[in-house]
Each structure stands twice: as C-alpha cells, then as structure tokens.
Amino acid sequence: MEVSTTLQSYGSRAQGWCFIMLGSMSFLGFLSAAIVSRFLPVSENHIAIAIRNDRYYCFLVPLTLPIIIVAVYFHWLSMKFFKHA
C-alpha cells in the first residue's frame, strides 16, 4: 500500500514538472516570436516576416492580464465560499 502511494506521488510530481516545463517553453517561444523577432534583421522567410509584422499577439498578453486577475479573484472567492459553507 505504501509503495503504490509513493509511486503515485512521484507520478503526479513528474506530471507537474512536465506542465511547468511545457508552459515555460511556450512562454519563451511566444516571447521570442513577439518581441525578439522585431529586432532581428529582415529575412526571406515568409513565416518570419509574418511574425515580424504581426500586431495581434503584442496586444493580446497585456489585454489578457486584467481578465486573468478577475478570474483568479473569482477562483479565490469561490474557494472561500466552499471552505466556509
């Protein structure tokens, strides 16, 4: 019984680390595509040109931050209601 709970604990920790690494790699990829690509020299690659001229993702993250703050607040509020109900 103790061995299975230990293995389950290690499995969930490994899954958590995988999610953290995937999120970090996605963030760094977005950061390089949205910000760093503007400072690179112009190339002949059509995808690099499209990323360089794109304005959608540069405004997406700053405009998403207020929504994230509201969502986190409502999550905290619902947990308080559940805990003290």
Residue pairs with C-beta under 8 A, 6 or more apart in sequence:
30 57
30 61
33 51
33 57
34 51
34 54
34 57
34 58
34 61
35 58
37 48
37 51
37 52
38 52
40 48
40 52
42 49
42 52
43 49
